[in-house]
Amino acid sequence: MKIAIAGGTGFVGKALVKELLKNNHDVVILTRKLINHDRNERIQYVQWLSENSQPSEHLQGTEIFINLAGESINSGRWTTVRKNKILNSRLEAVQNLLTIMTKLKSKPKALINASAIGIYGTSEERTFTEEDRGDSIDFLSDTVKQWENEAGKATEFGIRTVFCRFGIILDKNQGALPKVAFPYKTFIGGNIGHGRQWMSWIHIEDVVKGITFVIDHAEIEGPVNFTSPHPVSMQAFGQILAMVLHRPHWLPVPGLILRLFLGEMSTLVLEGQKAVPKKLLETGYQFKYPDLNEALKNIFPKN
């Protein structure tokens, strides 16, 4: 089928495009800069979010829209300007996709929109499923709530809408894992903060296979937690990572230091939530890497 991806050149997008091509789908990548350096005839690049672009002309017949677009939340201190970019980039992308959909002769079967478990707020005691709304009002939860509310407008057109609430995505070269692993590789790894905060993680392969599972299962709609069935504490994560890398787990990083350096952004590592993928499990998805030890061994096979 024909699948359009906004954010197809990003971290998750690149891995997803490979998986979709492997499954014989035709992929249209929506991009701000018009490029066409890929020789694969099943990939088309279409310019959008620019004054003169007319993406809807190239998107007739698209059956699935996937939105992964948005300013990174971990590429800089959360100043007021950065916060506005993080929120507005997400809302702008969704709004433009909705506009495109109104111009299509036939509406797509589904909009699969990126989201985050940050919507639940933080807790050391609670376990969150898709049935929980979350009651913490902080920057991340408020951003995700607005993001999902905007994407949810697709249901007004009769379009199945899915919110992929991602946990911490594990990959060797991108995302949070390389930053967390670096101190261990230099023999100075240890607890981040008190270590009791939950880390709800997922292997990048389960992210892309989970998205294709959602595409193929029309009964899935609304929020879907993209996390392993077995979240761990930050302390346990560090200990398992140290064991896989054959490095010590001994030198803690005090939360106060991180707050001084990172400001509000420190909540990404100092606070967390225990989220489980109830909906994926109930609909029959089989995780390739449900266990953290096996996931990290796959990512770091030579250590």
BAZA-518513 format. One record per residue (C-alpha): residue number from 1; residue in three letters; x, y, z. Coordinates in Angstrom, 3 decimals, decimal comma. Example, Ala and Ser with C-alpha at 12.3 -4.5 7.8 and 13.67 -1.06 7.14 Angstrom:
! BAZA-518513
r nr 1; rest ALA; east 12,300; north -4,500; up 7,800
r nr 2; rest SER; east 13,670; north -1,060; up 7,140
! end
This chain:
! BAZA-518513
r nr 1; rest MET; east 0,000; north 0,000; up 0,000
r nr 2; rest LYS; east 0,985; north 3,656; up -0,297
r nr 3; rest ILE; east 2,188; north 5,079; up 3,026
r nr 4; rest ALA; east 3,180; north 8,699; up 3,702
r nr 5; rest ILE; east 5,580; north 9,544; up 6,524
r nr 6; rest ALA; east 6,219; north 12,963; up 8,022
r nr 7; rest GLY; east 9,548; north 12,815; up 9,836
r nr 8; rest GLY; east 10,716; north 9,930; up 7,676
r nr 9; rest THR; east 14,352; north 11,085; up 7,744
r nr 10; rest GLY; east 14,591; north 11,103; up 11,552
r nr 11; rest PHE; east 15,673; north 8,489; up 14,098
r nr 12; rest VAL; east 12,535; north 6,331; up 14,066
r nr 13; rest GLY; east 11,592; north 7,346; up 10,525
r nr 14; rest LYS; east 14,697; north 5,884; up 8,882
r nr 15; rest ALA; east 14,259; north 2,532; up 10,631
r nr 16; rest LEU; east 10,554; north 2,482; up 9,799
r nr 17; rest VAL; east 11,109; north 3,231; up 6,112
r nr 18; rest LYS; east 13,442; north 0,216; up 5,857
r nr 19; rest GLU; east 10,831; north -2,011; up 7,475
r nr 20; rest LEU; east 8,026; north -0,756; up 5,224
r nr 21; rest LEU; east 10,115; north -1,285; up 2,086
r nr 22; rest LYS; east 10,956; north -4,796; up 3,278
r nr 23; rest ASN; east 7,203; north -5,393; up 3,497
r nr 24; rest ASN; east 6,761; north -4,185; up -0,112
r nr 25; rest HIS; east 4,984; north -0,899; up 0,654
r nr 26; rest ASP; east 5,404; north 2,274; up -1,399
r nr 27; rest VAL; east 6,676; north 5,116; up 0,797
r nr 28; rest VAL; east 6,239; north 8,860; up 0,403
r nr 29; rest ILE; east 8,517; north 10,899; up 2,684
r nr 30; rest LEU; east 7,305; north 14,415; up 3,473
r nr 31; rest THR; east 10,297; north 16,705; up 3,844
r nr 32; rest ARG; east 10,949; north 20,436; up 4,192
r nr 33; rest LYS; east 13,831; north 20,293; up 1,717
r nr 34; rest LEU; east 13,209; north 18,673; up -1,643
r nr 35; rest ILE; east 15,687; north 15,835; up -2,000
r nr 36; rest ASN; east 15,746; north 12,679; up -4,052
r nr 37; rest HIS; east 19,035; north 10,973; up -3,413
r nr 38; rest ASP; east 17,521; north 7,541; up -2,838
r nr 39; rest ARG; east 17,604; north 5,302; up -5,887
r nr 40; rest ASN; east 14,874; north 3,016; up -4,580
r nr 41; rest GLU; east 11,916; north 3,451; up -6,924
r nr 42; rest ARG; east 9,516; north 2,696; up -4,085
r nr 43; rest ILE; east 10,505; north 5,880; up -2,215
r nr 44; rest GLN; east 9,239; north 9,317; up -3,218
r nr 45; rest TYR; east 10,220; north 12,593; up -1,525
r nr 46; rest VAL; east 7,557; north 15,304; up -1,404
r nr 47; rest GLN; east 8,147; north 18,816; up -0,117
r nr 48; rest TRP; east 5,812; north 20,205; up 2,528
r nr 49; rest LEU; east 5,650; north 22,950; up 5,189
r nr 50; rest SER; east 6,910; north 25,511; up 2,665
r nr 51; rest GLU; east 5,063; north 28,403; up 1,068
r nr 52; rest ASN; east 4,861; north 27,037; up -2,478
r nr 53; rest SER; east 4,584; north 23,311; up -1,785
r nr 54; rest GLN; east 1,480; north 21,396; up -2,897
r nr 55; rest PRO; east 1,956; north 17,988; up -1,245
r nr 56; rest SER; east -1,657; north 16,859; up -1,692
r nr 57; rest GLU; east -1,073; north 16,545; up -5,451
r nr 58; rest HIS; east 1,405; north 13,734; up -4,771
r nr 59; rest LEU; east -0,555; north 12,046; up -1,994
r nr 60; rest GLN; east -3,719; north 10,957; up -3,759
r nr 61; rest GLY; east -4,331; north 7,297; up -3,021
r nr 62; rest THR; east -2,341; north 7,301; up 0,207
r nr 63; rest GLU; east -3,838; north 4,724; up 2,563
r nr 64; rest ILE; east -1,799; north 5,374; up 5,726
r nr 65; rest PHE; east -0,322; north 8,598; up 7,109
r nr 66; rest ILE; east 2,370; north 8,315; up 9,781
r nr 67; rest ASN; east 3,440; north 11,437; up 11,637
r nr 68; rest LEU; east 6,809; north 11,369; up 13,413
r nr 69; rest ALA; east 7,626; north 15,050; up 12,873
r nr 70; rest GLY; east 8,603; north 17,397; up 15,675
r nr 71; rest GLU; east 11,490; north 19,242; up 17,306
r nr 72; rest SER; east 13,688; north 16,943; up 19,422
r nr 73; rest ILE; east 13,061; north 17,220; up 23,155
r nr 74; rest ASN; east 16,617; north 16,242; up 24,157
r nr 75; rest SER; east 18,822; north 18,406; up 21,969
r nr 76; rest GLY; east 19,098; north 21,427; up 24,238
r nr 77; rest ARG; east 18,120; north 23,082; up 27,516
r nr 78; rest TRP; east 14,395; north 23,774; up 27,802
r nr 79; rest THR; east 14,333; north 27,530; up 27,569
r nr 80; rest THR; east 11,038; north 29,267; up 26,855
r nr 81; rest VAL; east 12,034; north 29,521; up 23,186
r nr 82; rest ARG; east 12,899; north 25,796; up 23,021
r nr 83; rest LYS; east 9,626; north 24,825; up 24,665
r nr 84; rest ASN; east 7,676; north 26,820; up 22,126
r nr 85; rest LYS; east 9,568; north 25,147; up 19,268
r nr 86; rest ILE; east 8,953; north 21,680; up 20,723
r nr 87; rest LEU; east 5,213; north 22,272; up 21,072
r nr 88; rest ASN; east 4,574; north 24,352; up 17,960
r nr 89; rest SER; east 6,536; north 22,056; up 15,633
r nr 90; rest ARG; east 4,276; north 19,175; up 16,649
r nr 91; rest LEU; east 1,056; north 21,113; up 16,310
r nr 92; rest GLU; east 2,124; north 22,593; up 12,964
r nr 93; rest ALA; east 2,909; north 19,164; up 11,514
r nr 94; rest VAL; east -0,438; north 17,705; up 12,574
r nr 95; rest GLN; east -2,390; north 20,721; up 11,349
r nr 96; rest ASN; east -0,722; north 20,527; up 7,939
r nr 97; rest LEU; east -1,444; north 16,812; up 7,664
r nr 98; rest LEU; east -5,102; north 17,426; up 8,462
r nr 99; rest THR; east -5,220; north 20,098; up 5,757
r nr 100; rest ILE; east -3,694; north 17,679; up 3,259
r nr 101; rest MET; east -6,283; north 15,045; up 4,142
r nr 102; rest THR; east -9,155; north 17,443; up 3,430
r nr 103; rest LYS; east -7,825; north 17,842; up -0,123
r nr 104; rest LEU; east -7,648; north 14,128; up -0,920
r nr 105; rest LYS; east -10,354; north 12,581; up -3,078
r nr 106; rest SER; east -10,438; north 9,543; up -0,825
r nr 107; rest LYS; east -9,504; north 9,729; up 2,841
r nr 108; rest PRO; east -6,726; north 7,513; up 4,241
r nr 109; rest LYS; east -7,554; north 4,466; up 6,298
r nr 110; rest ALA; east -5,487; north 5,619; up 9,263
r nr 111; rest LEU; east -3,384; north 8,345; up 10,833
r nr 112; rest ILE; east -0,672; north 6,925; up 13,075
r nr 113; rest ASN; east 0,710; north 9,770; up 15,151
r nr 114; rest ALA; east 3,779; north 9,766; up 17,378
r nr 115; rest SER; east 3,174; north 10,502; up 21,043
r nr 116; rest ALA; east 4,902; north 9,783; up 24,358
r nr 117; rest ILE; east 4,317; north 8,169; up 27,730
r nr 118; rest GLY; east 5,215; north 11,568; up 29,161
r nr 119; rest ILE; east 1,474; north 12,255; up 28,951
r nr 120; rest TYR; east 1,020; north 10,270; up 32,187
r nr 121; rest GLY; east 3,258; north 12,506; up 34,260
r nr 122; rest THR; east 5,794; north 10,934; up 36,628
r nr 123; rest SER; east 5,356; north 8,445; up 39,449
r nr 124; rest GLU; east 7,375; north 5,861; up 41,353
r nr 125; rest GLU; east 4,273; north 3,979; up 42,555
r nr 126; rest ARG; east 1,725; north 3,833; up 39,729
r nr 127; rest THR; east 1,613; north 1,558; up 36,680
r nr 128; rest PHE; east 0,151; north 3,237; up 33,602
r nr 129; rest THR; east -1,812; north 1,616; up 30,799
r nr 130; rest GLU; east -3,605; north 3,232; up 27,875
r nr 131; rest GLU; east -6,676; north 3,555; up 30,097
r nr 132; rest ASP; east -4,905; north 6,159; up 32,255
r nr 133; rest ARG; east -5,072; north 9,818; up 31,340
r nr 134; rest GLY; east -2,380; north 11,031; up 33,730
r nr 135; rest ASP; east -2,938; north 13,836; up 36,181
r nr 136; rest SER; east 0,462; north 15,534; up 36,345
r nr 137; rest ILE; east 0,627; north 18,974; up 34,799
r nr 138; rest ASP; east 4,163; north 19,578; up 33,573
r nr 139; rest PHE; east 5,658; north 20,645; up 30,259
r nr 140; rest LEU; east 5,893; north 17,169; up 28,749
r nr 141; rest SER; east 2,446; north 15,962; up 29,743
r nr 142; rest ASP; east 0,832; north 19,204; up 28,596
r nr 143; rest THR; east 2,695; north 19,088; up 25,267
r nr 144; rest VAL; east 1,647; north 15,493; up 24,579
r nr 145; rest LYS; east -1,971; north 16,194; up 25,535
r nr 146; rest GLN; east -2,165; north 19,091; up 23,080
r nr 147; rest TRP; east -0,411; north 16,989; up 20,420
r nr 148; rest GLU; east -2,874; north 14,113; up 20,763
r nr 149; rest ASN; east -5,893; north 16,432; up 20,909
r nr 150; rest GLU; east -4,849; north 18,029; up 17,607
r nr 151; rest ALA; east -4,177; north 14,689; up 15,897
r nr 152; rest GLY; east -7,465; north 13,357; up 17,237
r nr 153; rest LYS; east -9,323; north 15,727; up 14,929
r nr 154; rest ALA; east -8,671; north 13,198; up 12,144
r nr 155; rest THR; east -11,479; north 11,096; up 13,621
r nr 156; rest GLU; east -13,903; north 13,806; up 12,458
r nr 157; rest PHE; east -13,169; north 12,628; up 8,902
r nr 158; rest GLY; east -13,821; north 9,001; up 9,856
r nr 159; rest ILE; east -10,100; north 8,202; up 9,898
r nr 160; rest ARG; east -8,812; north 5,579; up 12,334
r nr 161; rest THR; east -6,372; north 7,459; up 14,560
r nr 162; rest VAL; east -3,634; north 5,900; up 16,684
r nr 163; rest PHE; east -1,334; north 7,629; up 19,178
r nr 164; rest CYS; east 1,980; north 5,760; up 19,575
r nr 165; rest ARG; east 3,029; north 6,633; up 23,111
r nr 166; rest PHE; east 6,751; north 5,907; up 22,915
r nr 167; rest GLY; east 8,891; north 5,114; up 25,912
r nr 168; rest ILE; east 12,695; north 5,402; up 25,842
r nr 169; rest ILE; east 13,710; north 3,951; up 22,477
r nr 170; rest LEU; east 16,910; north 1,911; up 22,577
r nr 171; rest ASP; east 19,306; north 2,037; up 19,622
r nr 172; rest LYS; east 23,088; north 1,806; up 19,475
r nr 173; rest ASN; east 23,761; north 5,051; up 17,616
r nr 174; rest GLN; east 20,761; north 7,310; up 18,168
r nr 175; rest GLY; east 18,383; north 8,344; up 20,904
r nr 176; rest ALA; east 19,135; north 8,324; up 24,620
r nr 177; rest LEU; east 21,116; north 5,077; up 24,910
r nr 178; rest PRO; east 24,473; north 6,307; up 23,486
r nr 179; rest LYS; east 24,473; north 9,165; up 26,022
r nr 180; rest VAL; east 23,637; north 6,834; up 28,899
r nr 181; rest ALA; east 26,175; north 4,212; up 27,777
r nr 182; rest PHE; east 29,087; north 6,630; up 27,316
r nr 183; rest PRO; east 29,978; north 6,970; up 31,032
r nr 184; rest TYR; east 29,973; north 3,175; up 31,390
r nr 185; rest LYS; east 32,288; north 2,772; up 28,406
r nr 186; rest THR; east 34,700; north 5,166; up 30,129
r nr 187; rest PHE; east 34,432; north 3,263; up 33,456
r nr 188; rest ILE; east 32,525; north 6,005; up 35,323
r nr 189; rest GLY; east 28,950; north 4,722; up 35,041
r nr 190; rest GLY; east 26,565; north 4,631; up 37,974
r nr 191; rest ASN; east 23,143; north 5,595; up 39,269
r nr 192; rest ILE; east 21,527; north 8,684; up 37,783
r nr 193; rest GLY; east 19,842; north 10,396; up 40,699
r nr 194; rest HIS; east 18,510; north 8,040; up 43,360
r nr 195; rest GLY; east 17,938; north 5,266; up 40,809
r nr 196; rest ARG; east 14,384; north 4,397; up 41,908
r nr 197; rest GLN; east 12,761; north 6,226; up 38,990
r nr 198; rest TRP; east 11,139; north 3,956; up 36,420
r nr 199; rest MET; east 12,474; north 3,550; up 32,918
r nr 200; rest SER; east 9,930; north 2,314; up 30,405
r nr 201; rest TRP; east 12,027; north 1,292; up 27,420
r nr 202; rest ILE; east 11,568; north -0,353; up 24,005
r nr 203; rest HIS; east 14,005; north -1,713; up 21,399
r nr 204; rest ILE; east 13,968; north 0,166; up 18,071
r nr 205; rest GLU; east 13,066; north -3,075; up 16,254
r nr 206; rest ASP; east 9,921; north -3,442; up 18,345
r nr 207; rest VAL; east 9,043; north 0,169; up 17,564
r nr 208; rest VAL; east 9,026; north -0,360; up 13,806
r nr 209; rest LYS; east 7,484; north -3,832; up 13,955
r nr 210; rest GLY; east 4,892; north -2,506; up 16,378
r nr 211; rest ILE; east 3,938; north 0,266; up 13,970
r nr 212; rest THR; east 3,547; north -2,197; up 11,091
r nr 213; rest PHE; east 1,442; north -4,363; up 13,433
r nr 214; rest VAL; east -0,813; north -1,360; up 14,085
r nr 215; rest ILE; east -1,090; north -0,736; up 10,335
r nr 216; rest ASP; east -2,221; north -4,314; up 9,761
r nr 217; rest HIS; east -4,710; north -4,442; up 12,650
r nr 218; rest ALA; east -7,598; north -2,099; up 11,928
r nr 219; rest GLU; east -9,161; north -2,792; up 15,332
r nr 220; rest ILE; east -6,373; north -0,843; up 17,060
r nr 221; rest GLU; east -7,115; north 2,829; up 17,619
r nr 222; rest GLY; east -6,531; north 5,551; up 20,194
r nr 223; rest PRO; east -3,518; north 5,524; up 22,535
r nr 224; rest VAL; east -1,050; north 2,622; up 22,354
r nr 225; rest ASN; east 1,898; north 2,327; up 24,744
r nr 226; rest PHE; east 5,094; north 1,493; up 22,859
r nr 227; rest THR; east 7,109; north 0,101; up 25,757
r nr 228; rest SER; east 8,497; north -3,272; up 26,711
r nr 229; rest PRO; east 6,242; north -5,401; up 28,938
r nr 230; rest HIS; east 9,041; north -5,264; up 31,523
r nr 231; rest PRO; east 10,027; north -1,719; up 32,569
r nr 232; rest VAL; east 12,878; north -1,404; up 35,065
r nr 233; rest SER; east 14,188; north 1,076; up 37,591
r nr 234; rest MET; east 16,992; north 3,352; up 36,457
r nr 235; rest GLN; east 19,294; north 1,570; up 38,912
r nr 236; rest ALA; east 18,454; north -1,843; up 37,417
r nr 237; rest PHE; east 18,905; north -0,446; up 33,912
r nr 238; rest GLY; east 22,384; north 0,805; up 34,803
r nr 239; rest GLN; east 23,379; north -2,475; up 36,420
r nr 240; rest ILE; east 22,245; north -4,524; up 33,413
r nr 241; rest LEU; east 23,944; north -2,118; up 30,991
r nr 242; rest ALA; east 27,169; north -2,336; up 32,996
r nr 243; rest MET; east 27,032; north -6,139; up 32,915
r nr 244; rest VAL; east 26,465; north -6,232; up 29,136
r nr 245; rest LEU; east 29,318; north -3,764; up 28,543
r nr 246; rest HIS; east 31,575; north -5,507; up 31,109
r nr 247; rest ARG; east 32,037; north -2,265; up 32,994
r nr 248; rest PRO; east 31,534; north -1,260; up 36,648
r nr 249; rest HIS; east 28,386; north 0,393; up 37,972
r nr 250; rest TRP; east 29,739; north 2,519; up 40,770
r nr 251; rest LEU; east 29,892; north 6,304; up 40,310
r nr 252; rest PRO; east 26,520; north 8,013; up 40,892
r nr 253; rest VAL; east 25,475; north 11,287; up 39,285
r nr 254; rest PRO; east 23,604; north 13,356; up 41,905
r nr 255; rest GLY; east 20,236; north 14,706; up 40,794
r nr 256; rest LEU; east 21,191; north 18,191; up 41,982
r nr 257; rest ILE; east 24,106; north 18,311; up 39,526
r nr 258; rest LEU; east 21,906; north 17,291; up 36,609
r nr 259; rest ARG; east 19,296; north 19,868; up 37,536
r nr 260; rest LEU; east 21,951; north 22,571; up 37,601
r nr 261; rest PHE; east 23,260; north 21,619; up 34,166
r nr 262; rest LEU; east 20,039; north 20,634; up 32,410
r nr 263; rest GLY; east 17,371; north 22,596; up 34,200
r nr 264; rest GLU; east 13,821; north 21,341; up 33,620
r nr 265; rest MET; east 15,098; north 18,967; up 30,941
r nr 266; rest SER; east 16,636; north 16,854; up 33,756
r nr 267; rest THR; east 13,156; north 15,371; up 34,354
r nr 268; rest LEU; east 13,820; north 13,098; up 31,354
r nr 269; rest VAL; east 16,294; north 11,060; up 33,403
r nr 270; rest LEU; east 15,570; north 11,990; up 37,034
r nr 271; rest GLU; east 11,856; north 11,204; up 36,924
r nr 272; rest GLY; east 9,932; north 8,556; up 35,059
r nr 273; rest GLN; east 6,833; north 6,430; up 34,813
r nr 274; rest LYS; east 6,065; north 2,722; up 34,714
r nr 275; rest ALA; east 4,075; north 2,219; up 31,505
r nr 276; rest VAL; east 3,083; north -1,172; up 30,113
r nr 277; rest PRO; east 1,854; north -2,044; up 26,586
r nr 278; rest LYS; east -1,545; north -3,466; up 27,508
r nr 279; rest LYS; east -3,169; north -2,805; up 24,137
r nr 280; rest LEU; east -0,364; north -4,318; up 22,036
r nr 281; rest LEU; east -0,291; north -7,440; up 24,206
r nr 282; rest GLU; east -4,063; north -7,859; up 24,155
r nr 283; rest THR; east -4,168; north -7,647; up 20,364
r nr 284; rest GLY; east -1,463; north -10,290; up 19,962
r nr 285; rest TYR; east 1,764; north -8,431; up 19,313
r nr 286; rest GLN; east 4,795; north -10,581; up 20,122
r nr 287; rest PHE; east 7,730; north -8,507; up 21,345
r nr 288; rest LYS; east 11,057; north -9,491; up 19,836
r nr 289; rest TYR; east 12,907; north -8,005; up 22,812
r nr 290; rest PRO; east 10,704; north -8,028; up 25,926
r nr 291; rest ASP; east 13,744; north -8,530; up 28,200
r nr 292; rest LEU; east 16,238; north -5,697; up 28,767
r nr 293; rest ASN; east 19,269; north -7,971; up 29,045
r nr 294; rest GLU; east 18,561; north -9,546; up 25,641
r nr 295; rest ALA; east 17,775; north -6,154; up 24,090
r nr 296; rest LEU; east 21,091; north -4,668; up 25,205
r nr 297; rest LYS; east 23,029; north -7,763; up 24,154
r nr 298; rest ASN; east 21,551; north -7,329; up 20,672
r nr 299; rest ILE; east 22,523; north -3,650; up 20,593
r nr 300; rest PHE; east 26,041; north -4,226; up 21,992
r nr 301; rest PRO; east 26,905; north -7,709; up 20,615
r nr 302; rest LYS; east 30,706; north -7,460; up 20,831
r nr 303; rest ASN; east 31,023; north -6,377; up 24,442
! end
